[in-house]
Amino acid sequence: MIYFDNASTTKISQLGLDTYQDISLNCFFNCSSLHKGGVKASKHLEWARTTILNCINGAFNDTLIFCSGATEANNMALWGLIKKGARVLTSVGEHPSVYNTAKALNADIEVDYVPLNEFGQVDIECYKEMWNKNNYDFVSIMYVNNETGAINDVGQLCDIAKSKNSACIFHSDCVQAFGKIDVQVDNLGVDSISISAHKINGPKGIGVLYVKNGLRFKPNIYGGGQEKGLRSGTENLPAIVAFAKVAEDKCANMKSNYQKVKDIKNKIIEIFDASNFEYKINGSNPYSPYILSVSLKGVKGEVLLHKLEMDDILVGTGSACSSKSSDNRILSAMGDTKEQIMGNIRLSFCPENTVDEATVVANKIIEYTNYLRSL
């Protein structure tokens, strides 16, 4: 099998699996228990917290809340950090866990949506203009778009926000960035970020919300007071420690992994170009080498997906969280036509993929696309 749908989820690494099994068998205790087993578990929990904080260069007194995944982390950020009556700015290109949550908040707050440019990034001039007309209390802009890989200049966007309103809280969904490109919260200037394990070969069902020290955070899950009372519920220690182990490994090997996936992405584009193949890349530099979104004229992306599937090649047509939708909000916001959206496929990579796999996939896409166009 050739698996090029890593932006939706990744296979757990051997390191992650071994760690998960070890903690499950040998440190299965409740972190809140007072006996020596609970103390041992609690030490593992705090090691994981410190390790992930170090990966993002967070301060020791910043807050790191473990939760069920980035969808919960994004929800926690918006529900927990936005005050009643606040004015919120986000983008039309956000993941559904931010976009739909912002829509749900509309009853109590005002939400404005900044458009995207043709390359899939937040339109910086529109963003500045919106700030000139309004004063925002909370901003949420993703770092790397999950559909196209387009990279937003979060540092610049955050600087603009803080220069207009120093009290503005800036949140960023960093799910497709963490472990792949450098995510340093101090350099970015952000107040909170969300990250997830299963996008970097960690286990599913575990994520993190980072919150800068000093911010008032309102919890929305109450119970036994775990995670300093900010997200109650017994911690999923095996997944948490496995996440931290995998994160540590990914951050240590970020540069070499980046080059591996860049070579894979470039090989596909090279083969397309050498074959005089008609295609359109959705997005442009700067964009993550981990994602390649391509629109193919005269072809339905879903049909091509199933043709490739017959050769045991697995790709996507876009975000797995909105794959059943007949439209694509991100590509529409970039100005793509209905035909381009219908002919879209998303290839996404991990360092375990190879250039040889890229060669096979690129040639198969050309073969099947030409066949479908001839019908």
Order of alpha helices (4+ residues) and beta strands (2+ residues): beta-alpha-alpha-beta-alpha-beta-alpha-beta-alpha-beta-alpha-beta-alpha-beta-beta-alpha-alpha-beta-beta-alpha-beta-alpha-alpha-beta-alpha
